[in-house]
Amino acid sequence: MKNNWIMKQTWKDLLFIHWPVDPTFLASLLPSQLEPDTYDGQGWIALVPFTMTDIRFKGTPAVPIFSRLYELNVRTYVTYKGEKGVYFFSLDASNPLGVWIARQFFHLPYYHATMTFNKTQNHISFQSVRTHRDSKKERVKLTYRGISPSYRSRKGELAHWLTERYCLFTTHQGNVYRGDLYHDPWELQKGECEIRDDSITPPFLRPADNRDLIVHYANQVTAYFYPFKKV
């Protein structure tokens, strides 16, 4: 299957910020065709900042103007006819061409944003302000880092359930589309973050005191994407 990919991306300095939510609340946010996936009876939502590099379509070289961007997404975990996957509420990205392609060809809710990313020996500083036409200027400002040796999660563990996901679902004009992807298992670290400003996640009930946040950091992984299919 790996040879059939159509797009390749490398994700760097990725942070998963997860929090639990009631499945009934989560269901109210989803398209009617999708159902919440749960772990021990809880739904989960995540805020995920990272850098994307080496973006290219199969058979083409990486184009400098398109091959690197910063991204920030809000995602959750769903099932469709028994199949588990990721569903994105929003994806903010710093490259307007990448945003246009993702919206036009993959029906994903991408938004253009002005972003800054600064990595030092101590932490990573990330800031995003949405600038997409006819959209609210949603903003996020945070710092983060990994604070443990890297490890691979085990099947059955919450970290594995949250991060080892290899398909996504999106909807368009009443239809459900599935996109599959492949990457090596995550090399995770326990993460630490300070959220200094955030207008994106309050509607998704992120705990204001960060008490129930589950935070993981990953240095790098290369992902291969396959054609989206209507299912």
WOGI-V923666 format. One line per field, one symbol per residue. phi: phi as a letter, one per 20 degrees, with the letter a starting at -180 (. if undefined). psi: psi as a letter, one per 20 degrees, with the letter a starting at -180 (. if undefined). A space follows every 10 residues. Layout:
phi->???
psi->???
This chain:
phi->.gfefdbcbd dclecdddbe bfgfffgfee gffdcfeccl ndecccdcea ddclfbegnc ffegfdebbd bbcdcbcccc lneeadcdfa cebedfffff ffffddldfe cfbeccbcdc feaddcbccf cfgmcfefbb cbcbaecbff bdfdgofggf ffdeccbccb cblnddddce bcbfgfeecf dcbceebade egfemfgfem fdfdccccfa bdddddgfcf c
psi->hhijqiqpqp pqlppooqqq qphggghiiq qhiqqppqol jqrqqqpoqr pprkpqqpjq rppgiijprq qoqpraprqo lipqaqpphq opqiohghgg ghgghikqmq pqqpqqpopa hhrpppppop jqpkqqmqqp prqrrqjrqq rpqqphqghg hhhmpkqqqr qpliqpqppq rprqqpnqqp rpqoohqoig ihijkpphjj hjpopqqpgq qpqpqrpqqp .
